[in-house]
Amino acid sequence: AGFEISQTGEPSASTSLLKGFGEFGNAPPLATGYTGVHERFRQGHAEPVLIDEFQPLLVSFIQSARPTIKGVMKHAGETLVEFNIPSAARRGPGQDVQNVLFVEGLIEIALAVTRPVNSRFQPIDGKPFTSLDAVNFHGDCVGRAYAWVRPSQPERTTTACDVDVFDPTGNILLSLRGLEGPGRRASADTSSAIPELPIYFEEGWEKVRLTESTAPAPFNVGVCFLSPGEASRQLKRSIDNAVPGAELVFVAQGQQYERVSRSQYVIRPGDPTDLARLFQAVRADFGEIDTTLYLSPLERDTTAKDAIAIAAIIKTVAPIPGPRMKMVVAGRNSSPLPGAHFDALTGFQRSIQLALPQLNMLAIRFDAHPSGGFDSDEAINTLVTEMLHTRSGSVRYLGSTRLVPDIKQSTHFPGSNRAGAPIRHRGTYLVTGGLGGIGLLVARHLCQAFQAKCVLVSRSLPSAEQWRTLREMESLGGQVLHIQADVTSQEDMESAMVEAETQLGPIHGVFHAAGTVGAGTILHRGLDEFQNVLDAKVEGTLVLESLLQERPVDFVCLFSSSAAIVGDFG
């Protein structure tokens, strides 16, 4: 069928941008398959990109129809983008074809993610693109989609790109070939270059009401990790009311595996063998499991020890063949520490959605309202409603107020005013993970810019090359003291701080850069490796907090991964 893409001007004038023929038909599968594209980026250790770098570019839409970029990964000149198209951009007079806003949104996204760094992005004669060779329409608009953007001719010097948009099952919805934006070709003229500036962003919680779907998620057989008691009875009543005939199997924590009844088990928490036996038995009794609920954190005011148990369950259920499974994690808290533990699951959930697309994960946090306590019955009923009407993501309830994560560009620019910088000239600073890449960069900067006294803490002793690096830092005007200690050990870190204070004086600030890096997804890494990653970041932070109670420092700087914000494929 023929098509024309035009741009409406004022007054009531329009400019034709492209005419051609589009192919309309059933959605074909992606040639390399969704898992193939996913693996391509994962194996290449693709780098997550800050969403806020692109979202502000989607300014040509009314707010209700503006696409929302959920994740951006770049590797070897290619980009994989996950995005949502609002209902306003999907529902039109002809619902059997692509809505024009869907096409426009895709073009905007493709041009945004291929925009050269530090280049101005201004249309030529008001046109959003200068060339588009072909458009092929294959499927209906969907709410969640992926765009695979790559060079049209990698072997040639060209900025044109090809784009395939596909749904989570791997079916192509829309294809663009030879797309090129204005002002994109390389130029020797650098007068129009925009200086590279850091982008600061912050994450908060935004009030959003739950929209109940007319077609709730299927719930036929569920496995729920919750001990017998009033909470489990209320959950069973709530599910029976919402989904009559649904089967629910409860799992309590104990010292050994036990099948109490057809719908009641006891297992050792996080034990892979017990979990495998459990899910095999439930599938044999009831058939395919579509939902797993980890609700143990509702029974106590902490989620500190739940991360390993959750990881073990994910490693067990993700490889199970069959339809996409949903995993719901819910907890409650009435103080900051357990809330921080549960917030960490938000970042975990974002990566799970990318690394394991066959699993939908939903994390729900219930906070006691300042004016009242925690209503268990109300929380259970709310949980069931969320489970049936929210596919994945993170949700927080403050009493009856529903909140979802919201990332915005920050108006605060720390350190932009040198006079207000918290780092003292010749101050003493403790750097955990001191021999790692980030730790050494921080220490070098402190020595060079502030002639600081740096205490580098690491589990291992420096190699000969690292010793040379430390001596080189001292030649920049600073002092460097290395101390071998484990950041997760209270005894080690207390000893390290005493030694640092004895040799270099009071500690003025702490940079917590310790961490463990490994390759592979959660399915290919052992639980011990997962625990090691958590120990350095979580347990190490708690140890530092405890030891700094009696040491008034100017600041504590914590390092983490952008995966906590944008997710990660690994």
Secondary structure as UniProt FT lines:
FT   STRAND          2..8
FT   TURN            10..11
FT   STRAND          14..21
FT   STRAND          23..24
FT   TURN            31..32
FT   HELIX           34..43
FT   TURN            44..45
FT   STRAND          47..48
FT   HELIX           51..53
FT   HELIX           55..57
FT   HELIX           63..65
FT   STRAND          68..75
FT   TURN            76..77
FT   STRAND          78..84
FT   HELIX           87..89
FT   TURN            95..96
FT   HELIX           100..113
FT   TURN            117..118
FT   TURN            125..126
FT   STRAND          134..137
FT   STRAND          144..151
FT   TURN            154..155
FT   STRAND          161..166
FT   TURN            168..169
FT   STRAND          171..180
FT   TURN            182..183
FT   TURN            191..192
FT   STRAND          201..207
FT   STRAND          221..225
FT   HELIX           230..242
FT   TURN            244..245
FT   STRAND          247..253
FT   STRAND          258..261
FT   TURN            262..263
FT   STRAND          264..267
FT   TURN            269..270
FT   HELIX           272..286
FT   STRAND          291..294
FT   HELIX           296..299
FT   TURN            304..305
FT   HELIX           306..317
FT   TURN            318..319
FT   STRAND          325..333
FT   HELIX           336..355
FT   TURN            357..358
FT   STRAND          359..367
FT   TURN            370..371
FT   HELIX           376..389
FT   STRAND          393..398
FT   TURN            399..400
FT   STRAND          401..409
FT   TURN            414..415
FT   HELIX           418..420
FT   TURN            425..426
FT   STRAND          428..432
FT   TURN            433..435
FT   HELIX           437..450
FT   STRAND          453..458
FT   HELIX           464..474
FT   TURN            475..477
FT   STRAND          479..484
FT   TURN            487..488
FT   HELIX           490..504
FT   STRAND          509..512
FT   HELIX           522..524
FT   HELIX           527..534
FT   HELIX           535..539
FT   HELIX           540..547
FT   TURN            548..550
FT   STRAND          555..558
FT   HELIX           563..566
//
